[in-house]
Amino acid sequence: MHEKTFSPDSFMKIEQIVERAKLIGLDAVCITDHDSIGFMTLVEEAQQRLDFPIFVGVEYLTTEGDVLAYGIDELPEPGLSAQEFIDYVNKKGGACTAAHPYRNNNRGLGDHIYKVKGLHAVEVLNGNSTLEENQQAFITAKEHGLQCVGGSDSHHFGQVGVYATYFPNQVSTIHELAQELKKGNCQPVMVKGHQIIETVTA
């Protein structure tokens, strides 16, 4: 999700994100602002004030497209290639996901997924991608043997939690989230009301 303090294209403050997340039954949210982990400076206070788990990752624009990263405490210089960024995240002990890989805006990795090494997952359910774009991401993830995940990619209140990722094991920190992604212990899901609707991933 994107929060407006560090993502200018978002219309939501963290209070609105958490309000919606609680309303639909999410257990936590992950803020992945564009090329910024600035929300890390606010996350501890926000978690305590709102009494809700909030993780901070990043959506980093590589020369081939956006890559989501979790479990890193600082960003490299801008403008790295996808492989360079993935290598950086892996060296720091984090995990990487291809964000909306087939979205028609020149910001997805697309078939570059087949070329890079060290990617951990592919976003196959993205709240701002079309059904066809999500389906192609699913096909690519399966052909490449990568973990499938979901994300709302929300910039507006009503988008929060449309898609999510289910973790069967307890995840209490962003570093634990990264480790679970590496193990393949998760599943992309749809959330309607307070009900998780499992998606086909086989």
N, CA, C and O of each residue as an XYZ file, in Angstrom:
808
protein
N       0.841     -1.190      0.000
C       0.000      0.000      0.000
C       0.878      1.242      0.000
O       2.036      1.205      0.417
N       0.303      2.346     -0.477
C       1.034      3.607     -0.543
C       0.406      4.617      0.418
O      -0.816      4.751      0.487
N       1.263      5.326      1.158
C       0.817      6.318      2.143
C       1.294      7.680      1.688
O       2.433      7.818      1.240
N       0.444      8.690      1.793
C       0.689      9.951      1.101
C       1.882     10.751      1.614
O       2.370     11.628      0.902
N       2.369     10.481      2.826
C       3.511     11.245      3.339
C       4.724     11.117      2.440
O       5.423     12.100      2.193
N       4.984      9.896      1.943
C       6.161      9.657      1.110
C       5.824      9.175     -0.295
O       6.726      8.997     -1.113
N       4.544      8.958     -0.591
C       4.105      8.613     -1.952
C       3.119      9.687     -2.407
O       1.943      9.627     -2.047
N       3.569     10.660     -3.185
C       2.704     11.774     -3.582
C       1.468     11.358     -4.367
O       0.499     12.116     -4.425
N       1.476     10.166     -4.975
C       0.316      9.731     -5.745
C      -0.727      9.029     -4.889
O      -1.745      8.572     -5.408
N      -0.487      8.936     -3.569
C      -1.472      8.330     -2.675
C      -2.364      9.400     -2.064
O      -1.935     10.529     -1.824
N      -3.611      9.020     -1.820
C      -4.581      9.937     -1.218
C      -4.891      9.546      0.229
O      -5.853     10.046      0.813
N      -4.082      8.655      0.810
C      -4.396      8.126      2.137
C      -3.297      8.406      3.149
O      -2.110      8.250      2.866
N      -3.724      8.825      4.340
C      -2.834      8.849      5.492
C      -2.919      7.484      6.177
O      -3.841      6.708      5.925
N      -1.957      7.207      7.034
C      -1.902      5.896      7.684
C      -3.155      5.629      8.509
O      -3.572      4.477      8.627
N      -3.762      6.660      9.082
C      -4.983      6.470      9.865
C      -6.108      5.882      9.018
O      -6.849      5.014      9.481
N      -6.236      6.351      7.781
C      -7.273      5.846      6.885
C      -6.973      4.407      6.453
O      -7.873      3.571      6.367
N      -5.702      4.139      6.185
C      -5.308      2.785      5.784
C      -5.640      1.784      6.882
O      -6.223      0.733      6.616
N      -5.270      2.109      8.104
C      -5.513      1.195      9.228
C      -7.010      1.077      9.510
O      -7.493     -0.009      9.830
N      -7.743      2.174      9.396
C      -9.199      2.122      9.588
C      -9.837      1.111      8.638
O     -10.646      0.279      9.050
N      -9.463      1.194      7.366
C     -10.005      0.280      6.360
C      -9.532     -1.149      6.603
O     -10.306     -2.097      6.469
N      -8.256     -1.301      6.962
C      -7.701     -2.638      7.206
C      -8.440     -3.335      8.334
O      -8.765     -4.518      8.227
N      -8.708     -2.617      9.410
C      -9.451     -3.193     10.529
C     -10.875     -3.531     10.112
O     -11.413     -4.567     10.503
N     -11.480     -2.661      9.325
C     -12.866     -2.850      8.892
C     -13.048     -4.132      8.104
O     -14.062     -4.813      8.254
N     -12.058     -4.479      7.246
C     -12.209     -5.661      6.395
C     -11.515     -6.897      6.953
O     -11.545     -7.958      6.331
N     -10.891     -6.767      8.122
C     -10.352     -7.947      8.785
C      -8.915     -8.303      8.468
O      -8.513     -9.449      8.668
N      -8.115     -7.344      7.973
C      -6.699     -7.615      7.776
C      -5.992     -7.673      9.131
O      -6.420     -7.028     10.088
N      -4.920     -8.440      9.204
C      -4.137     -8.559     10.439
C      -2.982     -7.576     10.493
O      -2.440     -7.321     11.568
N      -2.596     -7.016      9.347
C      -1.479     -6.084      9.266
C      -1.506     -5.426      7.890
O      -2.210     -5.878      6.987
N      -0.733     -4.356      7.743
C      -0.560     -3.726      6.437
C       0.930     -3.513      6.195
O       1.721     -3.427      7.135
N       1.295     -3.430      4.921
C       2.689     -3.160      4.553
C       2.716     -1.937      3.640
O       2.125     -1.944      2.560
N       3.404     -0.893      4.082
C       3.545      0.327      3.292
C       4.752      0.175      2.374
O       5.877     -0.008      2.839
N       4.509      0.251      1.070
C       5.601      0.140      0.082
C       5.568      1.386     -0.790
O       5.074      1.358     -1.917
N       6.097      2.469     -0.257
C       6.088      3.728     -0.997
C       7.062      3.684     -2.169
O       7.970      2.855     -2.217
N       6.848      4.597     -3.110
C       7.685      4.655     -4.305
C       9.076      5.178     -3.968
O       9.237      6.334     -3.576
N      10.078      4.316     -4.124
C      11.486      4.708     -3.967
C      11.770      5.394     -2.637
O      12.614      6.287     -2.560
N      11.063      4.976     -1.592
C      11.271      5.584     -0.280
C      10.944      4.594      0.827
O       9.959      3.860      0.754
N      11.798      4.587      1.865
C      11.485      3.874      3.094
C      11.352      4.881      4.234
O      11.554      4.555      5.404
N      11.007      6.118      3.858
C      10.871      7.190      4.834
C       9.869      6.901      5.924
O      10.004      7.402      7.040
N       8.848      6.085      5.613
C       7.824      5.808      6.621
C       8.386      5.022      7.806
O       7.742      4.929      8.851
N       9.581      4.457      7.646
C      10.215      3.773      8.776
C      10.401      4.713      9.968
O      10.385      4.277     11.119
N      10.575      5.996      9.686
C      10.765      6.961     10.771
C       9.478      7.216     11.546
O       9.519      7.756     12.651
N       8.350      6.837     10.985
C       7.045      7.088     11.599
C       6.358      5.821     12.092
O       5.377      5.893     12.831
N       6.871      4.661     11.684
C       6.106      3.427     11.854
C       5.921      3.032     13.317
O       4.842      2.573     13.693
N       6.929      3.196     14.137
C       6.812      2.768     15.533
C       5.733      3.561     16.266
O       4.914      2.990     16.986
N       5.739      4.859     16.081
C       4.727      5.705     16.716
C       3.335      5.385     16.190
O       2.371      5.321     16.952
N       3.240      5.182     14.871
C       1.935      4.891     14.262
C       1.382      3.563     14.753
O       0.186      3.463     15.027
N       2.224      2.542     14.871
C       1.766      1.242     15.374
C       1.210      1.357     16.787
O       0.153      0.805     17.092
N       1.922      2.072     17.639
C       1.480      2.205     19.023
C       0.194      3.017     19.121
O      -0.720      2.657     19.862
N       0.128      4.113     18.369
C      -1.040      4.995     18.431
C      -2.287      4.328     17.864
O      -3.384      4.500     18.395
N      -2.118      3.571     16.790
C      -3.260      2.961     16.110
C      -3.504      1.525     16.545
O      -4.507      0.920     16.164
N      -2.585      0.973     17.347
C      -2.702     -0.392     17.871
C      -2.933     -1.394     16.738
O      -3.908     -2.145     16.725
N      -1.990     -1.372     15.783
C      -2.126     -2.230     14.607
C      -0.749     -2.457     14.004
O       0.054     -1.527     13.935
N      -0.458     -3.695     13.561
C       0.852     -3.969     12.959
C       1.005     -3.286     11.600
O       0.160     -3.429     10.717
N       2.096     -2.546     11.454
C       2.404     -1.854     10.206
C       3.840     -2.196      9.825
O       4.759     -1.978     10.614
N       4.037     -2.724      8.634
C       5.372     -3.041      8.130
C       5.748     -2.024      7.048
O       4.880     -1.378      6.461
N       7.037     -1.895      6.797
C       7.499     -0.953      5.768
C       8.459     -1.658      4.817
O       9.514     -2.147      5.221
N       8.070     -1.700      3.546
C       8.946     -2.162      2.474
C       9.162     -1.009      1.521
O       9.116      0.152      1.928
N       9.399     -1.316      0.249
C       9.599     -0.265     -0.745
C       9.221     -0.788     -2.126
O       9.359     -1.977     -2.411
N       8.748      0.103     -2.968
C       8.557     -0.194     -4.390
C       9.622      0.603     -5.142
O       9.496      1.814     -5.327
N      10.662     -0.090     -5.566
C      11.835      0.549     -6.169
C      11.761      0.416     -7.686
O      11.561     -0.677     -8.217
N      11.926      1.540     -8.373
C      11.882      1.517     -9.837
C      13.266      1.202    -10.393
O      14.173      2.033    -10.343
N      13.414     -0.009    -10.925
C      14.659     -0.383    -11.608
C      14.564      0.048    -13.063
O      13.523      0.534    -13.505
N      15.638     -0.128    -13.800
C      15.626      0.250    -15.214
C      14.687     -0.621    -16.038
O      14.304     -0.245    -17.145
N      14.307     -1.797    -15.499
C      13.366     -2.674    -16.219
C      11.952     -2.616    -15.657
O      11.026     -3.100    -16.309
N      11.749     -2.047    -14.481
C      10.419     -1.991    -13.896
C      10.466     -2.048    -12.381
O      11.537     -2.166    -11.787
N       9.289     -1.963    -11.757
C       9.188     -1.908    -10.296
C       9.456     -3.254     -9.646
O       8.989     -4.293    -10.113
N      10.215     -3.217     -8.564
C      10.459     -4.392     -7.734
C      10.141     -4.016     -6.292
O      10.620     -2.999     -5.792
N       9.334     -4.834     -5.625
C       9.032     -4.646     -4.215
C      10.110     -5.334     -3.383
O      10.526     -6.451     -3.690
N      10.555     -4.656     -2.332
C      11.574     -5.243     -1.460
C      11.130     -5.129     -0.009
O      10.527     -4.136      0.399
N      11.438     -6.155      0.750
C      11.065     -6.232      2.165
C      12.289     -6.633      2.980
O      13.076     -7.483      2.563
N      12.439     -6.008      4.152
C      13.497     -6.431      5.057
C      14.816     -5.736      4.857
O      15.845     -6.236      5.312
N      14.824     -4.577      4.181
C      16.058     -3.805      4.065
C      15.871     -2.483      4.807
O      14.772     -1.931      4.832
N      16.937     -1.984      5.402
C      16.867     -0.786      6.242
C      17.372      0.469      5.551
O      17.254      1.568      6.093
N      17.931      0.314      4.366
C      18.348      1.480      3.596
C      18.291      1.142      2.116
O      18.385     -0.021      1.722
N      18.135      2.187      1.300
C      18.023      1.993     -0.141
C      19.352      2.260     -0.826
O      20.147      3.070     -0.350
N      19.598      1.579     -1.946
C      20.781      1.906     -2.750
C      20.512      3.175     -3.551
O      19.435      3.761     -3.443
N      21.469      3.594     -4.338
C      21.258      4.740     -5.210
C      20.152      4.426     -6.216
O      19.912      3.257     -6.520
N      19.483      5.441     -6.731
C      18.423      5.190     -7.716
C      18.990      4.736     -9.052
O      20.174      4.916     -9.338
N      18.103      4.130     -9.880
C      18.464      3.811    -11.256
C      19.220      2.524    -11.461
O      19.833      2.332    -12.511
N      19.193      1.624    -10.474
C      19.849      0.327    -10.663
C      19.042     -0.537    -11.622
O      17.839     -0.339    -11.785
N      19.704     -1.488    -12.249
C      18.984     -2.497    -13.026
C      18.256     -3.430    -12.069
O      18.547     -3.450    -10.873
N      17.316     -4.195    -12.590
C      16.580     -5.149    -11.744
C      17.539     -6.122    -11.075
O      17.412     -6.400     -9.883
N      18.489     -6.636    -11.830
C      19.422     -7.598    -11.253
C      20.283     -6.960    -10.171
O      20.523     -7.565     -9.126
N      20.744     -5.750    -10.417
C      21.556     -5.058     -9.417
C      20.778     -4.832     -8.130
O      21.312     -5.020     -7.037
N      19.510     -4.426     -8.257
C      18.703     -4.187     -7.060
C      18.396     -5.487     -6.328
O      18.481     -5.542     -5.101
N      18.042     -6.522     -7.062
C      17.770     -7.818     -6.438
C      19.009     -8.332     -5.707
O      18.911     -8.846     -4.593
N      20.160     -8.193     -6.332
C      21.404     -8.603     -5.685
C      21.642     -7.813     -4.398
O      22.073     -8.368     -3.387
N      21.358     -6.518     -4.449
C      21.535     -5.656     -3.276
C      20.633     -6.123     -2.135
O      21.080     -6.262     -0.996
N      19.352     -6.364     -2.451
C      18.391     -6.777     -1.419
C      18.790     -8.126     -0.824
O      18.741     -8.307      0.393
N      19.182     -9.064     -1.670
C      19.598    -10.374     -1.173
C      20.838    -10.272     -0.288
O      20.937    -10.968      0.722
N      21.765     -9.423     -0.653
C      22.970     -9.233      0.159
C      22.628     -8.676      1.527
O      23.310     -8.973      2.507
N      21.567     -7.863      1.604
C      21.132     -7.274      2.868
C      20.201     -8.193      3.656
O      19.763     -7.844      4.752
N      19.897     -9.370      3.096
C      19.042    -10.321      3.798
C      17.557    -10.140      3.583
O      16.751    -10.750      4.285
N      17.176     -9.298      2.610
C      15.768     -9.056      2.341
C      15.192    -10.005      1.299
O      15.829    -10.979      0.899
N      13.976     -9.696      0.873
C      13.283    -10.493     -0.137
C      12.693     -9.565     -1.192
O      12.342     -8.422     -0.897
N      12.585    -10.063     -2.429
C      12.113     -9.259     -3.566
C      10.915     -9.894     -4.254
O      10.836    -11.113     -4.402
N       9.988     -9.044     -4.669
C       8.814     -9.458     -5.424
C       8.697     -8.608     -6.678
O       8.907     -7.396     -6.628
N       8.365     -9.230     -7.801
C       8.078     -8.472     -9.020
C       6.699     -7.846     -8.883
O       5.698     -8.555     -8.780
N       6.644     -6.515     -8.881
C       5.367     -5.806     -8.723
C       4.653     -5.699    -10.071
O       5.261     -5.372    -11.090
N       3.331     -5.986    -10.050
C       2.485     -5.840    -11.251
C       3.281     -6.003    -12.548
O       3.360     -5.063    -13.338
N       3.871     -7.181    -12.779
C       4.856     -7.325    -13.870
C       4.339     -7.061    -15.269
O       5.117     -6.675    -16.141
N       3.047     -7.256    -15.514
C       2.553     -7.090    -16.888
C       1.605     -5.902    -17.032
O       0.840     -5.830    -17.994
N       1.655     -4.971    -16.079
C       0.822     -3.780    -16.210
C       1.297     -2.954    -17.403
O       2.496     -2.826    -17.652
N       0.342     -2.403    -18.126
C       0.652     -1.690    -19.369
C       1.015     -0.229    -19.102
O       0.357      0.686    -19.597
N       2.077     -0.024    -18.307
C       2.532      1.343    -18.048
C       4.062      1.443    -18.030
O       4.628      2.425    -17.548
N       4.712      0.414    -18.561
C       6.177      0.361    -18.635
C       6.842      0.391    -17.257
O       7.984      0.831    -17.126
N       6.124     -0.079    -16.229
C       6.716     -0.111    -14.890
C       6.736     -1.524    -14.316
O       7.006     -1.701    -13.128
N       6.454     -2.526    -15.137
C       6.531     -3.907    -14.686
C       7.707     -4.627    -15.324
O       8.136     -4.273    -16.422
N       8.230     -5.637    -14.638
C       9.365     -6.385    -15.186
C       8.997     -7.184    -16.419
O       9.844     -7.414    -17.282
N       7.737     -7.614    -16.519
C       7.332     -8.410    -17.661
C       8.195     -9.661    -17.808
O       8.482    -10.345    -16.826
N       8.599     -9.950    -19.025
C       9.389    -11.157    -19.281
C      10.825    -11.063    -18.776
O      11.573    -12.037    -18.871
N      11.219     -9.921    -18.247
C      12.538     -9.833    -17.602
C      12.605    -10.768    -16.392
O      13.690    -11.110    -15.923
N      11.441    -11.174    -15.894
C      11.403    -12.140    -14.782
C      12.179    -13.402    -15.150
O      12.815    -14.012    -14.290
N      12.129    -13.794    -16.421
C      12.816    -15.005    -16.854
C      14.338    -14.838    -16.854
O      15.074    -15.824    -16.848
N      14.802    -13.595    -16.859
C      16.236    -13.334    -16.997
C      16.937    -13.087    -15.661
O      18.117    -13.403    -15.512
N      16.214    -12.525    -14.690
C      16.868    -12.161    -13.431
C      17.004    -13.373    -12.516
O      16.241    -14.334    -12.615
N      17.982    -13.309    -11.631
C      18.229    -14.357    -10.650
C      17.998    -13.792     -9.254
O      18.328    -12.638     -8.984
N      17.430    -14.609     -8.366
C      17.302    -14.206     -6.971
C      15.987    -13.575     -6.586
O      15.816    -13.155     -5.441
N      15.048    -13.497     -7.518
C      13.711    -12.993     -7.211
C      12.975    -14.051     -6.384
O      13.124    -15.246     -6.639
N      12.186    -13.623     -5.403
C      11.521    -14.583     -4.522
C      10.045    -14.806     -4.846
O       9.507    -15.878     -4.572
N       9.393    -13.808     -5.422
C       7.950    -13.936     -5.643
C       7.496    -13.035     -6.777
O       8.209    -12.128     -7.206
N       6.289    -13.313     -7.249
C       5.651    -12.506     -8.287
C       4.267    -12.105     -7.786
O       3.517    -12.934     -7.269
N       3.942    -10.837     -7.944
C       2.624    -10.348     -7.568
C       1.632    -10.753     -8.660
O       1.618    -10.172     -9.745
N       0.811    -11.747     -8.364
C      -0.123    -12.279     -9.363
C      -1.536    -11.749     -9.158
O      -2.391    -11.889    -10.033
N      -1.779    -11.142     -8.002
C      -3.032    -10.435     -7.751
C      -2.658     -9.021     -7.329
O      -2.164     -8.801     -6.223
N      -2.899     -8.068     -8.221
C      -2.598     -6.666     -7.947
C      -3.865     -5.862     -8.145
O      -4.530     -5.995     -9.172
N      -4.205     -5.035     -7.183
C      -5.474     -4.320     -7.201
C      -5.607     -3.273     -8.281
O      -6.717     -2.820     -8.558
N      -4.509     -2.874     -8.901
C      -4.566     -1.880     -9.971
C      -4.214     -2.465    -11.331
O      -3.979     -1.721    -12.283
N      -4.176     -3.784    -11.431
C      -3.919     -4.452    -12.706
C      -5.190     -5.108    -13.213
O      -6.092     -5.425    -12.438
N      -5.252     -5.307    -14.516
C      -6.418     -5.962    -15.101
C      -6.366     -7.469    -14.838
O      -5.331     -8.008    -14.446
N      -7.486     -8.129    -15.058
C      -7.547     -9.578    -14.915
C      -6.525    -10.247    -15.819
O      -5.834    -11.178    -15.405
N      -6.430     -9.770    -17.060
C      -5.500    -10.365    -18.014
C      -4.050    -10.173    -17.576
O      -3.233    -11.086    -17.707
N      -3.731     -8.993    -17.060
C      -2.367     -8.725    -16.586
C      -2.020     -9.610    -15.391
O      -0.908    -10.129    -15.298
N      -2.971     -9.777    -14.484
C      -2.752    -10.661    -13.335
C      -2.616    -12.117    -13.764
O      -1.797    -12.855    -13.216
N      -3.416    -12.529    -14.742
C      -3.334    -13.903    -15.229
C      -1.975    -14.186    -15.857
O      -1.403    -15.255    -15.644
N      -1.453    -13.231    -16.634
C      -0.145    -13.431    -17.250
C       0.946    -13.502    -16.182
O       1.900    -14.268    -16.316
N       0.807    -12.704    -15.125
C       1.768    -12.753    -14.027
C       1.743    -14.121    -13.352
O       2.788    -14.655    -12.982
N       0.554    -14.682    -13.194
C       0.402    -16.008    -12.590
C       1.082    -17.071    -13.453
O       1.802    -17.929    -12.941
N       0.853    -17.009    -14.746
C       1.464    -17.985    -15.666
C       2.984    -17.906    -15.589
O       3.661    -18.931    -15.510
N       3.509    -16.702    -15.612
C       4.967    -16.515    -15.558
C       5.538    -17.016    -14.239
O       6.581    -17.669    -14.222
N       4.865    -16.715    -13.139
C       5.336    -17.179    -11.828
C       5.411    -18.694    -11.787
O       6.381    -19.259    -11.282
N       4.393    -19.351    -12.316
C       4.368    -20.810    -12.291
C       5.441    -21.397    -13.211
O       6.099    -22.376    -12.857
N       5.612    -20.806    -14.377
C       6.628    -21.305    -15.312
C       8.036    -21.128    -14.745
O       8.939    -21.912    -15.034
N       8.204    -20.085    -13.936
C       9.526    -19.780    -13.388
C       9.721    -20.373    -11.983
O      10.790    -20.234    -11.390
N       8.685    -21.033    -11.462
C       8.784    -21.658    -10.144
C       8.901    -20.674     -8.997
O       9.586    -20.941     -8.010
N       8.220    -19.516     -9.126
C       8.304    -18.491     -8.100
C       7.032    -18.433     -7.265
O       5.945    -18.756     -7.744
N       7.181    -18.020     -6.016
C       6.073    -17.842     -5.090
C       5.081    -16.821     -5.654
O       5.487    -15.804     -6.216
N       3.792    -17.091     -5.502
C       2.748    -16.153     -5.909
C       2.275    -15.360     -4.692
O       2.060    -15.927     -3.621
N       2.114    -14.038     -4.860
C       1.629    -13.195     -3.777
C       0.579    -12.230     -4.306
O       0.414    -12.078     -5.517
N      -0.130    -11.577     -3.387
C      -1.140    -10.590     -3.738
C      -0.907     -9.291     -3.010
O      -0.343     -9.273     -1.916
N      -1.345     -8.197     -3.620
C      -1.236     -6.891     -2.992
C      -2.273     -5.938     -3.533
O      -2.576     -5.961     -4.726
N      -2.823     -5.100     -2.675
C      -3.857     -4.175     -3.126
C      -3.278     -3.039     -3.965
O      -3.971     -2.487     -4.820
N      -1.994     -2.679     -3.726
C      -1.373     -1.555     -4.431
C      -2.266     -0.324     -4.308
O      -2.442      0.433     -5.263
N      -2.821     -0.141     -3.121
C      -3.857      0.869     -2.939
C      -3.297      2.277     -2.796
O      -2.283      2.512     -2.139
N      -4.005      3.208     -3.443
C      -3.728      4.638     -3.331
C      -4.967      5.367     -2.808
O      -4.896      6.539     -2.435
N      -6.112      4.656     -2.786
C      -7.383      5.207     -2.329
C      -7.980      4.281     -1.268
O      -7.683      3.087     -1.231
N      -8.817      4.847     -0.414
C      -9.406      4.140      0.726
C     -10.085      2.832      0.317
O      -9.862      1.798      0.947
N     -10.903      2.868     -0.723
C     -11.667      1.688     -1.114
C     -10.836      0.572     -1.709
O     -11.318     -0.552     -1.847
N      -9.587      0.864     -2.067
C      -8.726     -0.156     -2.662
C      -8.001     -1.003     -1.613
O      -7.495     -2.080     -1.930
N      -7.949     -0.534     -0.395
C      -7.171     -1.214      0.642
C      -7.672     -2.645      0.838
O      -8.852     -2.871      1.106
N      -6.758     -3.605      0.701
C      -7.091     -4.994      0.994
C      -7.924     -5.714     -0.033
O      -8.407     -6.813      0.238
N      -8.112     -5.132     -1.214
C      -8.847     -5.853     -2.266
C      -8.174     -7.200     -2.515
O      -8.839     -8.232     -2.605
N      -6.861     -7.176     -2.624
C      -6.051     -8.390     -2.654
C      -5.036     -8.301     -1.518
O      -4.648     -7.213     -1.092
N      -4.621     -9.454     -1.045
C      -3.669     -9.493      0.064
C      -2.846    -10.766     -0.044
O      -3.033    -11.566     -0.960
N      -1.939    -10.941      0.899
C      -1.151    -12.166      0.984
C      -1.399    -12.806      2.344
O      -1.288    -12.158      3.385
N      -1.733    -14.082      2.310
C      -1.983    -14.840      3.536
C      -0.719    -15.584      3.958
O      -0.118    -16.309      3.165
N      -0.326    -15.394      5.207
C       0.813    -16.110      5.782
C       0.295    -17.063      6.858
O      -0.294    -16.609      7.839
N       0.499    -18.364      6.699
C       0.022    -19.315      7.705
C       0.769    -19.206      9.023
O       0.220    -19.530     10.076
N       2.018    -18.751      8.977
C       2.803    -18.587     10.194
C       2.725    -17.146     10.690
O       2.492    -16.219      9.914
N       2.923    -16.976     11.987
C       2.890    -15.647     12.578
C       3.995    -14.768     11.988
O       5.153    -15.179     11.916
N       3.626    -13.555     11.566
C       4.584    -12.590     11.045
C       4.474    -11.325     11.879
O       3.450    -10.643     11.849
N       5.533    -11.011     12.627
C       5.489     -9.877     13.561
C       6.348     -8.702     13.129
O       6.173     -7.592     13.631
N       7.273     -8.929     12.204
C       8.160     -7.859     11.740
C       8.345     -7.965     10.234
O       8.032     -8.992      9.632
N       8.852     -6.907      9.634
C       9.112     -6.923      8.200
C      10.187     -7.949      7.854
O      10.172     -8.518      6.762
N      11.115     -8.187      8.773
C      12.161     -9.172      8.516
C      11.588    -10.597      8.540
O      12.017    -11.454      7.767
N      10.625    -10.843      9.424
C       9.949    -12.147      9.423
C       9.137    -12.323      8.144
O       9.077    -13.422      7.593
N       8.517    -11.254      7.675
C       7.769    -11.316      6.416
C       8.704    -11.704      5.272
O       8.362    -12.544      4.440
N       9.879    -11.089      5.237
C      10.853    -11.413      4.191
C      11.271    -12.879      4.254
O      11.409    -13.536      3.223
N      11.469    -13.383      5.462
C      11.880    -14.779      5.614
C      10.781    -15.737      5.155
O      11.071    -16.755      4.526
N       9.527    -15.419      5.463
C       8.413    -16.270      5.035
C       8.274    -16.260      3.513
O       7.948    -17.284      2.913
N       8.519    -15.113      2.892
C       8.500    -15.051      1.431
C       9.568    -15.953      0.840
O       9.328    -16.648     -0.147
N      10.742    -15.939      1.442
C      11.836    -16.771      0.952
C      11.519    -18.257      1.077
O      11.923    -19.062      0.238
N      10.796    -18.610      2.128
C      10.435    -20.013      2.340
C       9.272    -20.446      1.460
O       9.012    -21.642      1.327
N       8.566    -19.489      0.855
C       7.388    -19.823      0.056
C       6.165    -20.099      0.899
O       5.233    -20.766      0.450
N       6.160    -19.586      2.125
C       5.054    -19.853      3.052
C       3.983    -18.775      2.976
O       3.738    -18.080      3.963
N       3.350    -18.626      1.836
C       2.275    -17.640      1.726
C       1.409    -17.943      0.512
O       1.703    -18.839     -0.279
N       0.335    -17.174      0.387
C      -0.622    -17.419     -0.691
C      -1.357    -16.123     -1.025
O      -1.752    -15.398     -0.112
N      -1.551    -15.813     -2.305
C      -2.347    -14.630     -2.671
C      -3.820    -14.893     -2.420
O      -4.324    -15.976     -2.716
N      -4.516    -13.890     -1.867
C      -5.932    -14.059     -1.541
C      -6.719    -12.812     -1.903
O      -6.175    -11.718     -2.056
N      -8.037    -13.027     -2.035
C      -8.992    -11.941     -2.146
C      -9.638    -11.769     -0.783
O      -9.839    -12.748     -0.065
N      -9.961    -10.549     -0.421
C     -10.614    -10.298      0.862
C     -11.947     -9.617      0.592
O     -11.996     -8.553     -0.026
N     -13.035    -10.241      1.062
C     -14.358     -9.651      0.931
C     -15.019     -9.658      2.297
O     -15.192    -10.712      2.908
N     -15.392     -8.460      2.777
C     -15.878     -8.364      4.142
C     -14.770     -8.774      5.078
O     -13.668     -8.229      5.022
N     -15.054     -9.738      5.942
C     -14.032    -10.287      6.827
C     -13.622    -11.685      6.369
O     -13.021    -12.444      7.129
N     -13.948    -12.015      5.137
C     -13.727    -13.379      4.656
C     -12.554    -13.420      3.666
O     -12.508    -12.651      2.705
N     -11.628    -14.317      3.918
C     -10.523    -14.550      2.987
C     -10.993    -15.561      1.958
O     -11.456    -16.645      2.313
N     -10.877    -15.211      0.688
C     -11.257    -16.112     -0.388
C      -9.975    -16.606     -1.040
O      -9.268    -15.842     -1.697
N      -9.682    -17.881     -0.856
C      -8.443    -18.432     -1.393
C      -8.470    -18.429     -2.920
O      -9.520    -18.585     -3.543
N      -7.298    -18.248     -3.497
C      -7.183    -18.244     -4.944
C      -6.431    -19.483     -5.412
O      -5.687    -20.104     -4.652
N      -6.640    -19.824     -6.667
C      -5.981    -21.015     -7.206
C      -4.521    -20.686     -7.482
O      -4.227    -19.753     -8.229
N      -3.610    -21.438     -6.891
C      -2.183    -21.197     -7.095
C      -1.458    -22.439     -7.575
O      -0.228    -22.447     -7.628
N      -2.176    -23.473     -7.921
C      -1.510    -24.707     -8.378
C      -1.606    -24.827     -9.882
O      -1.107    -25.794    -10.457
